[in-house]
Amino acid sequence: MTIRHATETDLPAIVAIYNAAIPSCMATADLEPVSVESRLPWFKARSPSQRPLWVIEVDGVIAGWLSFQSFYGRPAYSKTAEISIYIAPGFHRCGLGRQLLAKAISESPSLGLKTLVCFIFAHNQPSLKLFETFGFQHWGHLPKVAEIDSVERDLVIMGLRITKPVI
């Protein structure tokens, strides 16, 4: 198992893992699978020092990935990053999410981050337990989609926002 920065050749696997995860955790039927081409600008905006995108490989197969994003660019969230973790079907419960999360926490100070935020979908209890193990705190339940502002709406439908101060 290795964790490394993603390259452009990893993009098809990254998109496939994302598309496999989204239908199971989003509560709306109007979400279309994303394409590699539509994800290319997002990928090219990644930089190892500012917005890392890591992949985790098992025997040469990309089994999951983690990304850092600025938390909406709002001044109130200065030095805060949202992290997203996606694990490919067939690799759940193998500890890959734990490995990625540990790396994200350890790398956060070098990225100038003081707080990490993640969204946990309402039904995803194993993920919630994982984040609690690493010291994340409940920040509040998210309302129904009609009550979420447009910036948050494209990230989550229902779930729990959790946060962790970086020490």
C-alpha positions in Angstrom: 0.0 0.0 0.0 1.3 3.5 -0.9 0.0 7.0 -0.6 1.2 9.5 -3.1 0.2 12.7 -4.9 -2.2 12.1 -7.8 -1.1 12.5 -11.3 -3.2 13.3 -14.4 -3.1 9.7 -15.4 -4.9 8.8 -12.1 -7.9 11.0 -13.0 -10.0 8.3 -14.6 -9.7 6.1 -11.5 -10.4 9.1 -9.2 -13.5 10.0 -11.2 -14.7 6.4 -11.2 -14.4 6.1 -7.4 -16.2 9.4 -7.0 -19.1 8.4 -9.3 -19.4 5.0 -7.4 -19.7 6.8 -4.1 -22.0 9.6 -4.9 -25.3 7.7 -5.8 -25.1 5.9 -2.5 -24.8 9.0 -0.3 -26.8 11.7 -2.1 -30.5 11.9 -1.6 -31.4 13.4 -5.0 -31.9 11.7 -8.3 -30.8 14.7 -10.4 -27.0 14.1 -10.0 -25.3 13.1 -13.2 -22.0 11.1 -13.0 -19.1 13.4 -13.6 -16.8 12.9 -16.5 -13.0 12.9 -16.6 -13.1 16.0 -18.9 -15.3 17.9 -16.5 -13.0 17.1 -13.6 -9.8 18.1 -15.4 -9.9 21.9 -14.4 -10.5 20.8 -10.7 -7.6 18.4 -11.0 -5.3 21.0 -12.5 -6.1 23.4 -9.7 -4.5 21.0 -7.2 -1.0 21.7 -6.0 1.0 19.6 -3.6 1.5 22.5 -1.2 -1.9 24.3 -1.4 -4.6 21.8 -2.3 -3.1 18.3 -2.2 -4.9 15.4 -3.9 -3.6 12.0 -2.7 -4.3 8.5 -4.0 -3.8 5.3 -2.1 -2.8 2.3 -4.1 -3.0 -1.3 -3.1 -1.0 -3.6 -5.3 -0.8 -0.9 -8.0 -4.6 -0.3 -8.1 -5.9 3.0 -7.0 -8.3 2.1 -4.1 -9.1 5.5 -2.8 -8.3 9.2 -2.6 -8.3 12.2 -0.4 -8.5 15.9 -1.3 -8.1 19.2 0.6 -10.2 22.1 -0.5 -10.3 25.6 0.9 -13.5 25.9 3.0 -15.4 28.0 0.5 -12.9 30.8 0.6 -14.9 32.6 3.3 -12.9 34.8 5.7 -14.5 33.2 8.7 -12.9 30.0 7.7 -9.4 31.2 7.3 -6.8 28.3 7.6 -9.6 25.8 7.4 -9.8 23.0 4.9 -12.5 20.6 3.9 -11.2 17.1 3.4 -13.0 14.5 1.2 -12.2 10.8 1.3 -13.5 8.3 -1.2 -12.7 4.6 -1.1 -13.4 2.4 -4.1 -16.0 -0.4 -3.9 -14.4 -3.6 -2.6 -11.8 -1.7 -0.5 -14.1 -0.6 2.3 -13.3 -1.8 5.8 -9.7 -2.4 4.8 -8.3 0.6 6.8 -7.5 2.7 3.8 -9.7 5.6 5.0 -7.8 5.5 8.3 -4.5 5.7 6.5 -5.6 8.7 4.4 -7.0 10.5 7.4 -3.9 10.0 9.4 -1.8 11.4 6.6 -4.2 14.4 6.2 -3.9 15.2 9.9 -0.1 14.9 10.0 0.3 17.0 6.9 -2.1 19.8 7.9 0.3 22.0 9.9 2.8 22.1 7.0 -0.1 23.3 4.8 -0.8 26.2 7.3 -4.1 24.7 8.4 -5.6 25.1 11.8 -8.9 23.3 11.3 -10.1 20.4 9.2 -13.7 19.9 8.3 -15.4 16.9 6.8 -19.0 16.1 5.9 -20.4 12.7 7.1 -23.6 11.6 5.4 -26.4 10.6 7.8 -26.3 6.9 7.1 -22.5 6.5 7.1 -21.9 5.5 10.7 -18.6 3.6 10.1 -17.1 6.9 8.7 -18.4 8.9 11.7 -16.8 6.5 14.1 -13.5 6.7 12.2 -13.5 10.5 12.4 -14.4 10.5 16.1 -11.5 8.1 16.7 -9.2 10.8 15.3 -10.7 13.5 17.6 -13.1 15.2 15.2 -16.0 17.0 17.0 -19.6 17.2 15.9 -20.2 20.7 14.5 -23.9 20.3 13.8 -26.5 18.5 11.8 -27.1 19.9 8.3 -30.7 20.9 7.4 -32.7 19.6 4.5 -31.4 20.5 1.1 -33.9 23.3 0.6 -32.5 25.1 3.6 -28.8 24.8 2.6 -27.3 27.8 0.8 -26.2 27.3 -2.8 -22.5 26.9 -1.9 -23.2 24.0 0.5 -25.9 22.5 -1.6 -23.6 21.0 -4.2 -21.5 19.3 -1.5 -24.1 17.7 0.8 -27.7 16.9 1.0 -28.1 15.6 4.6 -25.5 14.7 7.1 -23.3 15.8 9.9 -20.5 18.3 9.7 -17.5 17.5 11.9 -14.4 19.5 12.6 -11.0 19.0 14.2 -8.6 21.6 15.4 -5.1 20.9 14.2 -2.6 20.9 17.1 
